[in-house]
């Protein structure tokens, strides 16, 4: 029986030359977790992370999926993405706060 994670897909996102671990079941320290989130943000701002990598992080529930969702939301708000790459409609990943949510 082969493990589906034995060979990472091409659009996986790596941290320290390994694909990101699952959101709940990981062995990252607090410093590494902060570094992963900051690395995703830096790569997004520099244009070095692709939409398929952001989608892979979010769909596979990898650590940093919330940050990946925020990055995809930013692309949808700037009209770089016309539709949500996962659902195929115009819903955002994170609901914007209304004036009643404060």
Biopython code that builds the backbone (N, CA, C, O; Angstrom):
import numpy as np
from Bio.PDB.StructureBuilder import StructureBuilder

atoms = [
    (1, "UNK", "N", (0.850, -1.167, 0.000)),
    (1, "UNK", "CA", (0.000, 0.000, 0.000)),
    (1, "UNK", "C", (0.899, 1.234, 0.000)),
    (1, "UNK", "O", (1.767, 1.377, 0.861)),
    (2, "UNK", "N", (0.689, 2.115, -0.960)),
    (2, "UNK", "CA", (1.548, 3.291, -1.056)),
    (2, "UNK", "C", (0.929, 4.461, -0.308)),
    (2, "UNK", "O", (-0.291, 4.620, -0.262)),
    (3, "UNK", "N", (1.784, 5.260, 0.265)),
    (3, "UNK", "CA", (1.351, 6.450, 0.988)),
    (3, "UNK", "C", (1.158, 7.573, -0.019)),
    (3, "UNK", "O", (2.029, 7.817, -0.855)),
    (4, "UNK", "N", (0.021, 8.258, 0.056)),
    (4, "UNK", "CA", (-0.250, 9.300, -0.926)),
    (4, "UNK", "C", (0.638, 10.521, -0.731)),
    (4, "UNK", "O", (0.698, 11.378, -1.612)),
    (5, "UNK", "N", (1.330, 10.622, 0.403)),
    (5, "UNK", "CA", (2.211, 11.747, 0.648)),
    (5, "UNK", "C", (3.681, 11.387, 0.429)),
    (5, "UNK", "O", (4.557, 12.193, 0.742)),
    (6, "UNK", "N", (3.969, 10.201, -0.100)),
    (6, "UNK", "CA", (5.355, 9.806, -0.281)),
    (6, "UNK", "C", (6.050, 10.667, -1.342)),
    (6, "UNK", "O", (7.221, 11.011, -1.184)),
    (7, "UNK", "N", (5.351, 11.012, -2.405)),
    (7, "UNK", "CA", (5.892, 11.881, -3.430)),
    (7, "UNK", "C", (5.072, 13.157, -3.443)),
    (7, "UNK", "O", (3.899, 13.135, -3.816)),
    (8, "UNK", "N", (5.677, 14.280, -3.036)),
    (8, "UNK", "CA", (4.893, 15.511, -3.006)),
    (8, "UNK", "C", (4.543, 15.978, -4.413)),
    (8, "UNK", "O", (5.346, 15.820, -5.332)),
    (9, "UNK", "N", (3.359, 16.550, -4.594)),
    (9, "UNK", "CA", (2.989, 17.051, -5.920)),
    (9, "UNK", "C", (3.828, 18.264, -6.303)),
    (9, "UNK", "O", (4.498, 18.864, -5.462)),
    (10, "UNK", "N", (3.779, 18.613, -7.580)),
    (10, "UNK", "CA", (4.594, 19.721, -8.073)),
    (10, "UNK", "C", (4.203, 21.051, -7.456)),
    (10, "UNK", "O", (5.054, 21.921, -7.266)),
    (11, "UNK", "N", (2.919, 21.221, -7.138)),
    (11, "UNK", "CA", (2.465, 22.504, -6.626)),
    (11, "UNK", "C", (2.490, 22.579, -5.097)),
    (11, "UNK", "O", (1.870, 23.470, -4.516)),
    (12, "UNK", "N", (3.195, 21.663, -4.443)),
    (12, "UNK", "CA", (3.300, 21.719, -2.986)),
    (12, "UNK", "C", (4.205, 22.881, -2.585)),
    (12, "UNK", "O", (5.037, 23.336, -3.371)),
    (13, "UNK", "N", (4.032, 23.345, -1.372)),
    (13, "UNK", "CA", (4.838, 24.450, -0.845)),
    (13, "UNK", "C", (5.780, 23.877, 0.195)),
    (13, "UNK", "O", (5.345, 23.169, 1.103)),
    (14, "UNK", "N", (7.053, 24.172, 0.073)),
    (14, "UNK", "CA", (8.058, 23.563, 0.941)),
    (14, "UNK", "C", (8.558, 24.523, 2.007)),
    (14, "UNK", "O", (8.663, 25.731, 1.791)),
    (15, "UNK", "N", (8.863, 23.951, 3.160)),
    (15, "UNK", "CA", (9.524, 24.663, 4.240)),
    (15, "UNK", "C", (10.681, 23.776, 4.684)),
    (15, "UNK", "O", (10.479, 22.632, 5.091)),
    (16, "UNK", "N", (11.872, 24.305, 4.602)),
    (16, "UNK", "CA", (13.099, 23.543, 4.888)),
    (16, "UNK", "C", (13.181, 22.292, 4.009)),
    (16, "UNK", "O", (13.486, 21.199, 4.487)),
    (17, "UNK", "N", (12.907, 22.474, 2.729)),
    (17, "UNK", "CA", (12.985, 21.424, 1.698)),
    (17, "UNK", "C", (12.047, 20.245, 1.947)),
    (17, "UNK", "O", (12.302, 19.150, 1.447)),
    (18, "UNK", "N", (10.978, 20.440, 2.701)),
    (18, "UNK", "CA", (9.958, 19.411, 2.912)),
    (18, "UNK", "C", (8.600, 20.060, 2.737)),
    (18, "UNK", "O", (8.433, 21.229, 3.082)),
    (19, "UNK", "N", (7.614, 19.325, 2.203)),
    (19, "UNK", "CA", (6.267, 19.900, 2.100)),
    (19, "UNK", "C", (5.728, 20.251, 3.487)),
    (19, "UNK", "O", (6.068, 19.604, 4.478)),
    (20, "UNK", "N", (4.897, 21.265, 3.544)),
    (20, "UNK", "CA", (4.320, 21.677, 4.816)),
    (20, "UNK", "C", (3.565, 20.524, 5.463)),
    (20, "UNK", "O", (2.931, 19.719, 4.782)),
    (21, "UNK", "N", (3.643, 20.460, 6.780)),
    (21, "UNK", "CA", (2.935, 19.413, 7.518)),
    (21, "UNK", "C", (1.485, 19.826, 7.733)),
    (21, "UNK", "O", (1.116, 20.981, 7.519)),
    (22, "UNK", "N", (0.668, 18.863, 8.159)),
    (22, "UNK", "CA", (-0.748, 19.106, 8.400)),
    (22, "UNK", "C", (-0.936, 20.167, 9.483)),
    (22, "UNK", "O", (-0.075, 20.344, 10.345)),
    (23, "UNK", "N", (-2.071, 20.871, 9.431)),
    (23, "UNK", "CA", (-2.319, 21.958, 10.368)),
    (23, "UNK", "C", (-2.328, 21.485, 11.820)),
    (23, "UNK", "O", (-1.718, 22.124, 12.677)),
    (24, "UNK", "N", (-3.002, 20.386, 12.107)),
    (24, "UNK", "CA", (-3.110, 19.910, 13.492)),
    (24, "UNK", "C", (-1.993, 18.947, 13.891)),
    (24, "UNK", "O", (-1.550, 18.953, 15.039)),
    (25, "UNK", "N", (-1.545, 18.134, 12.964)),
    (25, "UNK", "CA", (-0.581, 17.089, 13.287)),
    (25, "UNK", "C", (0.790, 17.469, 12.727)),
    (25, "UNK", "O", (1.217, 16.959, 11.691)),
    (26, "UNK", "N", (1.468, 18.375, 13.432)),
    (26, "UNK", "CA", (2.787, 18.793, 12.975)),
    (26, "UNK", "C", (3.738, 18.862, 14.164)),
    (26, "UNK", "O", (3.320, 18.846, 15.322)),
    (27, "UNK", "N", (5.008, 18.938, 13.850)),
    (27, "UNK", "CA", (6.046, 18.991, 14.877)),
    (27, "UNK", "C", (6.784, 20.318, 14.856)),
    (27, "UNK", "O", (7.951, 20.377, 15.242)),
    (28, "UNK", "N", (6.127, 21.385, 14.410)),
    (28, "UNK", "CA", (6.770, 22.681, 14.330)),
    (28, "UNK", "C", (6.817, 23.344, 15.706)),
    (28, "UNK", "O", (5.890, 23.219, 16.507)),
    (29, "UNK", "N", (7.905, 24.043, 15.955)),
    (29, "UNK", "CA", (8.000, 24.856, 17.172)),
    (29, "UNK", "C", (7.271, 26.176, 16.920)),
    (29, "UNK", "O", (6.891, 26.472, 15.787)),
    (30, "UNK", "N", (7.079, 26.960, 17.966)),
    (30, "UNK", "CA", (6.408, 28.255, 17.808)),
    (30, "UNK", "C", (7.181, 29.162, 16.863)),
    (30, "UNK", "O", (6.582, 29.898, 16.079)),
    (31, "UNK", "N", (8.491, 29.116, 16.931)),
    (31, "UNK", "CA", (9.320, 29.947, 16.068)),
    (31, "UNK", "C", (9.173, 29.527, 14.602)),
    (31, "UNK", "O", (9.095, 30.371, 13.709)),
    (32, "UNK", "N", (9.135, 28.208, 14.368)),
    (32, "UNK", "CA", (8.973, 27.723, 12.996)),
    (32, "UNK", "C", (7.595, 28.071, 12.455)),
    (32, "UNK", "O", (7.456, 28.403, 11.278)),
    (33, "UNK", "N", (6.579, 27.996, 13.303)),
    (33, "UNK", "CA", (5.227, 28.346, 12.861)),
    (33, "UNK", "C", (5.160, 29.808, 12.449)),
    (33, "UNK", "O", (4.573, 30.141, 11.420)),
    (34, "UNK", "N", (5.751, 30.669, 13.241)),
    (34, "UNK", "CA", (5.776, 32.090, 12.902)),
    (34, "UNK", "C", (6.564, 32.307, 11.618)),
    (34, "UNK", "O", (6.165, 33.110, 10.775)),
    (35, "UNK", "N", (7.665, 31.607, 11.465)),
    (35, "UNK", "CA", (8.491, 31.735, 10.269)),
    (35, "UNK", "C", (7.731, 31.281, 9.021)),
    (35, "UNK", "O", (7.871, 31.890, 7.961)),
    (36, "UNK", "N", (6.930, 30.222, 9.136)),
    (36, "UNK", "CA", (6.161, 29.729, 7.991)),
    (36, "UNK", "C", (5.146, 30.773, 7.554)),
    (36, "UNK", "O", (5.023, 31.065, 6.365)),
    (37, "UNK", "N", (4.416, 31.338, 8.517)),
    (37, "UNK", "CA", (3.404, 32.345, 8.196)),
    (37, "UNK", "C", (4.056, 33.565, 7.546)),
    (37, "UNK", "O", (3.555, 34.085, 6.549)),
    (38, "UNK", "N", (5.169, 34.016, 8.111)),
    (38, "UNK", "CA", (5.866, 35.171, 7.539)),
    (38, "UNK", "C", (6.448, 34.856, 6.167)),
    (38, "UNK", "O", (6.466, 35.719, 5.290)),
    (39, "UNK", "N", (6.923, 33.634, 5.974)),
    (39, "UNK", "CA", (7.472, 33.242, 4.680)),
    (39, "UNK", "C", (6.381, 33.229, 3.614)),
    (39, "UNK", "O", (6.619, 33.664, 2.487)),
    (40, "UNK", "N", (5.192, 32.737, 3.948)),
    (40, "UNK", "CA", (4.081, 32.741, 2.992)),
    (40, "UNK", "C", (3.730, 34.174, 2.625)),
    (40, "UNK", "O", (3.532, 34.481, 1.449)),
    (41, "UNK", "N", (3.651, 35.050, 3.613)),
    (41, "UNK", "CA", (3.330, 36.462, 3.349)),
    (41, "UNK", "C", (4.414, 37.128, 2.490)),
    (41, "UNK", "O", (4.099, 37.852, 1.546)),
    (42, "UNK", "N", (5.682, 36.885, 2.816)),
    (42, "UNK", "CA", (6.777, 37.484, 2.043)),
    (42, "UNK", "C", (6.770, 36.972, 0.607)),
    (42, "UNK", "O", (6.912, 37.753, -0.333)),
    (43, "UNK", "N", (6.604, 35.655, 0.437)),
    (43, "UNK", "CA", (6.572, 35.085, -0.913)),
    (43, "UNK", "C", (5.386, 35.617, -1.710)),
    (43, "UNK", "O", (5.496, 35.855, -2.913)),
    (44, "UNK", "N", (4.246, 35.805, -1.034)),
    (44, "UNK", "CA", (3.074, 36.355, -1.715)),
    (44, "UNK", "C", (3.336, 37.792, -2.163)),
    (44, "UNK", "O", (3.056, 38.151, -3.306)),
    (45, "UNK", "N", (3.868, 38.601, -1.270)),
    (45, "UNK", "CA", (4.136, 40.003, -1.609)),
    (45, "UNK", "C", (5.197, 40.143, -2.686)),
    (45, "UNK", "O", (5.169, 41.101, -3.458)),
    (46, "UNK", "N", (6.136, 39.200, -2.749)),
    (46, "UNK", "CA", (7.185, 39.228, -3.769)),
    (46, "UNK", "C", (6.750, 38.546, -5.067)),
    (46, "UNK", "O", (7.464, 38.613, -6.068)),
    (47, "UNK", "N", (5.594, 37.894, -5.060)),
    (47, "UNK", "CA", (5.119, 37.196, -6.260)),
    (47, "UNK", "C", (5.810, 35.871, -6.500)),
    (47, "UNK", "O", (5.857, 35.395, -7.634)),
    (48, "UNK", "N", (6.348, 35.266, -5.450)),
    (48, "UNK", "CA", (7.103, 34.023, -5.614)),
    (48, "UNK", "C", (6.300, 32.773, -5.244)),
    (48, "UNK", "O", (6.831, 31.663, -5.292)),
    (49, "UNK", "N", (5.030, 32.939, -4.876)),
    (49, "UNK", "CA", (4.188, 31.798, -4.567)),
    (49, "UNK", "C", (3.033, 31.812, -5.571)),
    (49, "UNK", "O", (2.425, 32.854, -5.815)),
    (50, "UNK", "N", (2.741, 30.655, -6.144)),
    (50, "UNK", "CA", (1.721, 30.600, -7.187)),
    (50, "UNK", "C", (0.336, 30.358, -6.588)),
    (50, "UNK", "O", (0.195, 29.972, -5.427)),
    (51, "UNK", "N", (-0.655, 30.594, -7.400)),
    (51, "UNK", "CA", (-2.037, 30.358, -6.969)),
    (51, "UNK", "C", (-2.250, 28.874, -6.700)),
    (51, "UNK", "O", (-2.979, 28.508, -5.779)),
    (52, "UNK", "N", (-1.623, 28.029, -7.491)),
    (52, "UNK", "CA", (-1.777, 26.586, -7.276)),
    (52, "UNK", "C", (-1.134, 26.157, -5.956)),
    (52, "UNK", "O", (-1.638, 25.245, -5.300)),
    (53, "UNK", "N", (-0.039, 26.793, -5.556)),
    (53, "UNK", "CA", (0.568, 26.479, -4.260)),
    (53, "UNK", "C", (-0.321, 26.943, -3.110)),
    (53, "UNK", "O", (-0.486, 26.226, -2.124)),
    (54, "UNK", "N", (-0.894, 28.141, -3.233)),
    (54, "UNK", "CA", (-1.807, 28.632, -2.200)),
    (54, "UNK", "C", (-3.022, 27.721, -2.089)),
    (54, "UNK", "O", (-3.482, 27.422, -0.987)),
    (55, "UNK", "N", (-3.537, 27.285, -3.225)),
    (55, "UNK", "CA", (-4.690, 26.381, -3.235)),
    (55, "UNK", "C", (-4.319, 25.039, -2.623)),
    (55, "UNK", "O", (-5.116, 24.455, -1.888)),
    (56, "UNK", "N", (-3.114, 24.537, -2.916)),
    (56, "UNK", "CA", (-2.662, 23.261, -2.346)),
    (56, "UNK", "C", (-2.588, 23.349, -0.829)),
    (56, "UNK", "O", (-3.019, 22.430, -0.132)),
    (57, "UNK", "N", (-2.045, 24.447, -0.311)),
    (57, "UNK", "CA", (-1.952, 24.622, 1.142)),
    (57, "UNK", "C", (-3.346, 24.604, 1.756)),
    (57, "UNK", "O", (-3.571, 23.943, 2.770)),
    (58, "UNK", "N", (-4.277, 25.325, 1.147)),
    (58, "UNK", "CA", (-5.623, 25.442, 1.706)),
    (58, "UNK", "C", (-6.406, 24.134, 1.589)),
    (58, "UNK", "O", (-7.038, 23.702, 2.554)),
    (59, "UNK", "N", (-6.368, 23.504, 0.421)),
    (59, "UNK", "CA", (-7.141, 22.271, 0.208)),
    (59, "UNK", "C", (-6.641, 21.109, 1.055)),
    (59, "UNK", "O", (-7.445, 20.307, 1.529)),
    (60, "UNK", "N", (-5.350, 21.004, 1.251)),
    (60, "UNK", "CA", (-4.777, 19.881, 1.994)),
    (60, "UNK", "C", (-4.627, 20.155, 3.479)),
    (60, "UNK", "O", (-4.021, 19.366, 4.203)),
    (61, "UNK", "N", (-5.179, 21.276, 3.934)),
    (61, "UNK", "CA", (-5.179, 21.636, 5.358)),
    (61, "UNK", "C", (-3.762, 21.615, 5.949)),
    (61, "UNK", "O", (-3.519, 21.034, 7.006)),
    (62, "UNK", "N", (-2.857, 22.250, 5.249)),
    (62, "UNK", "CA", (-1.476, 22.336, 5.713)),
    (62, "UNK", "C", (-1.314, 23.527, 6.639)),
    (62, "UNK", "O", (-2.156, 24.425, 6.657)),
    (63, "UNK", "N", (-0.244, 23.535, 7.400)),
    (63, "UNK", "CA", (-0.005, 24.667, 8.279)),
    (63, "UNK", "C", (0.187, 25.907, 7.422)),
    (63, "UNK", "O", (0.940, 25.881, 6.449)),
    (64, "UNK", "N", (-0.486, 26.988, 7.777)),
    (64, "UNK", "CA", (-0.450, 28.212, 6.992)),
    (64, "UNK", "C", (-1.649, 28.352, 6.086)),
    (64, "UNK", "O", (-1.680, 29.245, 5.240)),
    (65, "UNK", "N", (-2.652, 27.478, 6.244)),
    (65, "UNK", "CA", (-3.818, 27.526, 5.357)),
    (65, "UNK", "C", (-4.623, 28.808, 5.561)),
    (65, "UNK", "O", (-5.205, 29.322, 4.606)),
    (66, "UNK", "N", (-4.669, 29.332, 6.784)),
    (66, "UNK", "CA", (-5.383, 30.589, 7.009)),
    (66, "UNK", "C", (-4.693, 31.724, 6.258)),
    (66, "UNK", "O", (-5.360, 32.552, 5.636)),
    (67, "UNK", "N", (-3.365, 31.769, 6.313)),
    (67, "UNK", "CA", (-2.612, 32.798, 5.589)),
    (67, "UNK", "C", (-2.777, 32.639, 4.082)),
    (67, "UNK", "O", (-2.878, 33.629, 3.358)),
    (68, "UNK", "N", (-2.803, 31.403, 3.614)),
    (68, "UNK", "CA", (-3.010, 31.163, 2.184)),
    (68, "UNK", "C", (-4.391, 31.645, 1.764)),
    (68, "UNK", "O", (-4.544, 32.212, 0.682)),
    (69, "UNK", "N", (-5.407, 31.425, 2.612)),
    (69, "UNK", "CA", (-6.749, 31.911, 2.322)),
    (69, "UNK", "C", (-6.799, 33.424, 2.268)),
    (69, "UNK", "O", (-7.479, 33.993, 1.415)),
    (70, "UNK", "N", (-6.080, 34.086, 3.178)),
    (70, "UNK", "CA", (-6.019, 35.552, 3.156)),
    (70, "UNK", "C", (-5.363, 36.058, 1.869)),
    (70, "UNK", "O", (-5.804, 37.051, 1.292)),
    (71, "UNK", "N", (-4.318, 35.376, 1.428)),
    (71, "UNK", "CA", (-3.640, 35.768, 0.189)),
    (71, "UNK", "C", (-4.567, 35.591, -1.010)),
    (71, "UNK", "O", (-4.605, 36.448, -1.894)),
    (72, "UNK", "N", (-5.309, 34.497, -1.048)),
    (72, "UNK", "CA", (-6.254, 34.286, -2.142)),
    (72, "UNK", "C", (-7.376, 35.323, -2.101)),
    (72, "UNK", "O", (-7.840, 35.773, -3.149)),
    (73, "UNK", "N", (-7.816, 35.706, -0.900)),
    (73, "UNK", "CA", (-8.822, 36.764, -0.772)),
    (73, "UNK", "C", (-8.298, 38.081, -1.345)),
    (73, "UNK", "O", (-9.027, 38.793, -2.035)),
    (74, "UNK", "N", (-7.045, 38.402, -1.063)),
    (74, "UNK", "CA", (-6.451, 39.641, -1.588)),
    (74, "UNK", "C", (-6.440, 39.625, -3.113)),
    (74, "UNK", "O", (-6.711, 40.643, -3.751)),
    (75, "UNK", "N", (-6.123, 38.459, -3.700)),
    (75, "UNK", "CA", (-6.116, 38.353, -5.158)),
    (75, "UNK", "C", (-7.515, 38.505, -5.735)),
    (75, "UNK", "O", (-7.688, 39.071, -6.814)),
    (76, "UNK", "N", (-8.513, 37.999, -5.017)),
    (76, "UNK", "CA", (-9.890, 38.130, -5.500)),
    (76, "UNK", "C", (-10.369, 39.583, -5.378)),
    (76, "UNK", "O", (-11.099, 40.065, -6.243)),
    (77, "UNK", "N", (-9.970, 40.268, -4.329)),
    (77, "UNK", "CA", (-10.369, 41.670, -4.161)),
    (77, "UNK", "C", (-9.711, 42.582, -5.195)),
    (77, "UNK", "O", (-10.289, 43.596, -5.587)),
    (78, "UNK", "N", (-8.504, 42.224, -5.637)),
    (78, "UNK", "CA", (-7.805, 43.005, -6.662)),
    (78, "UNK", "C", (-8.241, 42.604, -8.073)),
    (78, "UNK", "O", (-7.737, 43.153, -9.053)),
    (79, "UNK", "N", (-9.166, 41.661, -8.185)),
    (79, "UNK", "CA", (-9.676, 41.144, -9.459)),
    (79, "UNK", "C", (-8.608, 40.430, -10.283)),
    (79, "UNK", "O", (-8.730, 40.328, -11.504)),
    (80, "UNK", "N", (-7.569, 39.939, -9.625)),
    (80, "UNK", "CA", (-6.606, 39.074, -10.311)),
    (80, "UNK", "C", (-7.265, 37.712, -10.523)),
    (80, "UNK", "O", (-7.112, 37.093, -11.576)),
    (81, "UNK", "N", (-7.998, 37.260, -9.513)),
    (81, "UNK", "CA", (-8.810, 36.052, -9.625)),
    (81, "UNK", "C", (-10.268, 36.481, -9.734)),
    (81, "UNK", "O", (-10.760, 37.247, -8.905)),
    (82, "UNK", "N", (-10.947, 35.993, -10.745)),
    (82, "UNK", "CA", (-12.361, 36.332, -10.893)),
    (82, "UNK", "C", (-13.236, 35.470, -9.994)),
    (82, "UNK", "O", (-14.279, 35.914, -9.514)),
    (83, "UNK", "N", (-12.800, 34.234, -9.773)),
    (83, "UNK", "CA", (-13.587, 33.300, -8.965)),
    (83, "UNK", "C", (-12.681, 32.587, -7.978)),
    (83, "UNK", "O", (-11.470, 32.484, -8.175)),
    (84, "UNK", "N", (-13.294, 32.102, -6.916)),
    (84, "UNK", "CA", (-12.591, 31.331, -5.905)),
    (84, "UNK", "C", (-12.070, 30.047, -6.559)),
    (84, "UNK", "O", (-12.861, 29.318, -7.157)),
    (85, "UNK", "N", (-10.774, 29.746, -6.468)),
    (85, "UNK", "CA", (-10.240, 28.565, -7.161)),
    (85, "UNK", "C", (-10.732, 27.232, -6.604)),
    (85, "UNK", "O", (-10.596, 26.205, -7.271)),
    (86, "UNK", "N", (-11.292, 27.224, -5.417)),
    (86, "UNK", "CA", (-11.760, 25.970, -4.821)),
    (86, "UNK", "C", (-13.251, 25.774, -5.043)),
    (86, "UNK", "O", (-13.679, 24.691, -5.443)),
    (87, "UNK", "N", (-14.051, 26.813, -4.788)),
    (87, "UNK", "CA", (-15.505, 26.677, -4.908)),
    (87, "UNK", "C", (-16.017, 27.048, -6.288)),
    (87, "UNK", "O", (-17.093, 26.597, -6.681)),
    (88, "UNK", "N", (-15.278, 27.856, -7.032)),
    (88, "UNK", "CA", (-15.696, 28.241, -8.373)),
    (88, "UNK", "C", (-16.690, 29.391, -8.392)),
    (88, "UNK", "O", (-17.193, 29.745, -9.458)),
    (89, "UNK", "N", (-16.986, 29.982, -7.244)),
    (89, "UNK", "CA", (-17.882, 31.136, -7.215)),
    (89, "UNK", "C", (-17.126, 32.338, -6.658)),
    (89, "UNK", "O", (-15.900, 32.312, -6.555)),
    (90, "UNK", "N", (-17.858, 33.387, -6.300)),
    (90, "UNK", "CA", (-17.202, 34.625, -5.881)),
    (90, "UNK", "C", (-17.092, 34.782, -4.372)),
    (90, "UNK", "O", (-16.768, 35.870, -3.896)),
    (91, "UNK", "N", (-17.354, 33.725, -3.606)),
    (91, "UNK", "CA", (-17.234, 33.803, -2.152)),
    (91, "UNK", "C", (-15.771, 33.903, -1.736)),
    (91, "UNK", "O", (-14.894, 33.279, -2.333)),
    (92, "UNK", "N", (-15.531, 34.695, -0.708)),
    (92, "UNK", "CA", (-14.186, 34.814, -0.156)),
    (92, "UNK", "C", (-13.960, 33.697, 0.866)),
    (92, "UNK", "O", (-14.913, 33.072, 1.332)),
    (93, "UNK", "N", (-12.718, 33.454, 1.203)),
    (93, "UNK", "CA", (-12.394, 32.429, 2.192)),
    (93, "UNK", "C", (-12.747, 32.879, 3.600)),
    (93, "UNK", "O", (-13.213, 32.083, 4.415)),
    (94, "UNK", "N", (-12.526, 34.143, 3.882)),
    (94, "UNK", "CA", (-12.780, 34.690, 5.205)),
    (94, "UNK", "C", (-13.807, 35.803, 5.081)),
    (94, "UNK", "O", (-13.635, 36.738, 4.299)),
    (95, "UNK", "N", (-14.860, 35.695, 5.849)),
    (95, "UNK", "CA", (-15.934, 36.676, 5.805)),
    (95, "UNK", "C", (-15.423, 38.016, 6.342)),
    (95, "UNK", "O", (-14.770, 38.076, 7.383)),
    (96, "UNK", "N", (-15.734, 39.083, 5.611)),
    (96, "UNK", "CA", (-15.352, 40.411, 6.061)),
    (96, "UNK", "C", (-16.258, 40.841, 7.204)),
    (96, "UNK", "O", (-17.444, 40.511, 7.234)),
    (97, "UNK", "N", (-15.686, 41.577, 8.139)),
    (97, "UNK", "CA", (-16.469, 42.049, 9.274)),
    (97, "UNK", "C", (-17.372, 43.192, 8.823)),
    (97, "UNK", "O", (-16.969, 44.065, 8.055)),
    (98, "UNK", "N", (-18.596, 43.158, 9.320)),
    (98, "UNK", "CA", (-19.509, 44.258, 9.060)),
    (98, "UNK", "C", (-19.462, 45.214, 10.246)),
    (98, "UNK", "O", (-18.750, 44.969, 11.220)),
    (99, "UNK", "N", (-20.207, 46.283, 10.165)),
    (99, "UNK", "CA", (-20.182, 47.246, 11.257)),
    (99, "UNK", "C", (-20.806, 46.686, 12.535)),
    (99, "UNK", "O", (-20.602, 47.241, 13.615)),
    (100, "UNK", "N", (-21.561, 45.596, 12.424)),
    (100, "UNK", "CA", (-22.176, 44.992, 13.598)),
    (100, "UNK", "C", (-21.283, 43.952, 14.273)),
    (100, "UNK", "O", (-21.583, 43.501, 15.379)),
    (101, "UNK", "N", (-20.195, 43.572, 13.617)),
    (101, "UNK", "CA", (-19.289, 42.555, 14.176)),
    (101, "UNK", "C", (-18.269, 43.144, 15.140)),
    (101, "UNK", "O", (-17.557, 42.387, 15.799)),
    (102, "UNK", "N", (-18.174, 44.428, 15.244)),
    (102, "UNK", "CA", (-17.177, 45.043, 16.103)),
    (102, "UNK", "C", (-17.660, 44.968, 17.489)),
    (102, "UNK", "O", (-16.980, 45.429, 18.406)),
]
sb = StructureBuilder()
sb.init_structure("model")
sb.init_model(0)
sb.init_chain("A")
sb.init_seg("    ")
for serial, (resi, resn, name, xyz) in enumerate(atoms, 1):
    if name == "N":
        sb.init_residue(resn, " ", resi, " ")
    sb.init_atom(name, np.array(xyz, "f"), 0.0, 1.0, " ", f" {name:<3s}", serial, name[0])
structure = sb.get_structure()
